[in-house]
């Protein structure tokens, strides 16, 4: 069992749950999102078949957060991913956040900020988008009285993982710099 093997090496949080899960995630800038959580009984062969293209997908072992141990029928673990203007330019570490049907979007916004530990001034620049099939369906006003609609998130039926909706956090990718990964580098001149 993959999770039993992982427990031997995994560094659990001091006040964590002590329970692991295996998450199917993308690794390229076009697919860097969390797709699904493998069921505990998933065989090694099934995981291998899903992750046969390691440059695109992988299984990530992570500790289950306390608030995600139990997910009721009116709740959903929404996948969340970072992108920079275009959903095809994804970056960062994708994750799941538990939301409840009819929950205020402003509450979801606050919990995302707390999870990512982002200062208010920086977080003001974030935009939130409902994304499906690598396209922005619409931007969400997360400060309004809008509410979570689980039907809109496709939590009951999705044709394929690639088209499943997720919440995109649209903000600048600071790790690549403003104009590309090498824009800030300057030439070094050595005078003899």
C-alpha positions in Angstrom: 0.0 0.0 0.0 1.4 3.4 -1.1 0.2 5.3 1.9 1.5 2.8 4.4 4.9 3.0 2.8 4.8 6.8 2.8 3.9 6.9 6.5 7.4 5.6 7.3 9.1 8.7 5.8 6.4 11.4 6.0 7.0 14.3 8.3 3.6 14.9 9.9 2.6 18.3 11.3 2.8 18.5 15.1 -0.9 19.0 15.6 -1.9 17.3 12.3 -4.3 14.4 11.7 -1.7 11.8 11.1 -3.7 10.6 8.1 -2.3 10.6 4.6 -3.9 10.8 1.2 -2.6 10.5 -2.4 -3.6 13.4 -4.7 -3.4 13.2 -8.5 -1.8 16.5 -9.7 -0.5 18.0 -12.9 3.1 19.1 -13.3 3.2 21.2 -16.4 2.2 24.9 -16.6 -0.9 23.9 -18.5 -2.0 21.3 -16.0 -0.6 22.3 -12.6 -3.7 21.7 -10.6 -5.1 19.1 -8.2 -7.4 16.7 -10.1 -8.6 14.2 -7.6 -7.9 12.3 -4.4 -7.2 8.6 -5.0 -9.4 6.3 -2.9 -7.5 4.6 -0.1 -8.1 1.2 -1.7 -6.6 2.3 -5.1 -4.1 -0.3 -6.3 -0.5 0.6 -7.1 -1.1 -0.4 -10.7 -4.0 2.0 -11.0 -1.9 4.9 -9.7 0.9 3.9 -12.0 -1.4 3.9 -15.0 -2.7 7.4 -14.2 0.8 8.8 -13.7 2.5 7.1 -16.6 3.5 10.4 -18.0 5.6 11.8 -15.1 6.4 15.0 -17.0 2.6 15.8 -17.0 1.1 14.1 -13.9 2.1 12.6 -10.6 0.8 11.3 -7.3 1.5 13.6 -4.3 1.3 12.3 -0.8 0.0 14.8 1.7 -1.4 14.9 5.2 -5.2 15.3 5.3 -6.1 18.7 6.9 -8.3 18.4 10.1 -11.3 20.1 8.4 -11.2 17.7 5.5 -11.3 14.4 7.4 -15.1 14.3 7.0 -16.8 15.7 3.9 -20.6 15.7 4.1 -23.1 15.5 1.2 -23.5 19.3 1.1 -19.8 19.9 1.1 -17.1 19.6 -1.6 -13.3 19.6 -1.8 -12.8 22.2 -4.5 -9.5 22.1 -6.3 -7.7 25.4 -6.2 -4.8 26.4 -8.5 -2.7 29.5 -9.2 -2.4 31.1 -12.6 -1.1 34.3 -14.1 -3.7 36.0 -16.4 -4.1 32.8 -18.6 -5.2 29.5 -17.1 -2.6 27.9 -19.4 0.1 29.7 -17.3 -0.3 27.8 -14.0 2.2 27.8 -11.2 2.6 27.1 -7.5 1.2 24.3 -5.4 -2.4 23.3 -6.1 -4.6 22.3 -3.2 -8.1 21.4 -2.0 -10.4 23.6 0.1 -13.6 22.3 1.7 -16.6 24.4 0.8 -20.3 24.0 1.7 -23.2 24.6 -0.5 -24.6 28.1 0.0 -21.5 29.2 1.9 -20.7 32.9 1.5 -17.9 33.5 -1.1 -16.4 36.1 1.2 -15.9 33.3 3.8 -14.2 31.1 1.2 -12.0 34.1 0.2 -10.9 34.6 3.9 -10.1 30.9 4.4 -8.0 30.9 1.2 -6.1 33.9 2.5 -5.5 32.3 5.9 -4.4 29.0 4.3 -1.9 30.8 2.0 -0.8 33.3 4.7 -0.9 36.3 2.3 -0.9 39.9 3.6 -4.0 41.9 2.9 -2.3 44.4 0.6 -1.0 41.6 -1.7 -4.2 39.6 -1.5 -6.3 42.6 -2.8 -4.6 42.0 -6.2 -5.9 38.4 -6.4 -8.8 37.7 -8.8 -10.9 34.5 -8.4 -12.1 32.6 -11.5 -14.3 29.6 -12.1 -12.3 27.6 -14.6 -13.4 24.6 -16.8 -11.6 23.0 -19.7 -8.7 25.4 -19.2 -10.9 28.4 -19.8 -12.2 31.1 -17.5 -16.0 30.5 -17.2 -16.3 33.7 -15.2 -14.6 35.8 -12.6 -16.2 35.7 -9.2 -16.9 38.6 -6.8 -15.5 37.0 -3.6 -16.3 40.1 -1.5 -20.0 40.2 -2.3 -22.9 38.3 -0.8 -22.5 35.6 -3.5 -22.7 32.0 -2.4 -21.1 28.7 -3.3 -23.2 26.6 -5.7 -22.0 23.0 -5.7 -23.9 22.3 -8.9 -21.8 24.9 -10.7 -18.7 23.1 -9.5 -19.8 19.9 -11.0 -19.2 18.0 -7.8 -21.7 15.2 -8.7 -20.9 14.5 -12.4 -17.9 15.4 -14.5 -17.3 13.9 -17.9 -13.5 13.9 -17.5 -10.9 15.1 -15.0 -9.4 17.5 -17.6 -12.8 19.3 -17.9 -13.7 19.3 -14.2 -14.2 22.9 -12.9 -11.8 24.4 -10.3 -11.2 27.7 -8.6 -8.4 29.6 -10.1 -6.4 32.3 -8.2 -5.4 34.8 -10.8 -2.3 36.7 -9.6 1.3 37.5 -10.7 3.8 34.6 -10.6 6.5 36.3 -8.5 8.8 33.3 -9.0 9.2 34.1 -12.7 9.6 37.9 -12.4 7.7 40.5 -14.3 9.0 39.8 -17.8 10.1 36.2 -17.8 12.5 34.1 -15.8 15.7 35.9 -16.7 14.5 39.5 -17.2 16.0 40.8 -14.0 19.5 39.3 -14.6 22.2 41.7 -15.7 25.4 41.0 -17.5 28.5 40.6 -15.4 31.4 42.5 -16.8 34.9 41.5 -15.6 37.6 44.1 -16.2 41.2 42.8 -16.2 
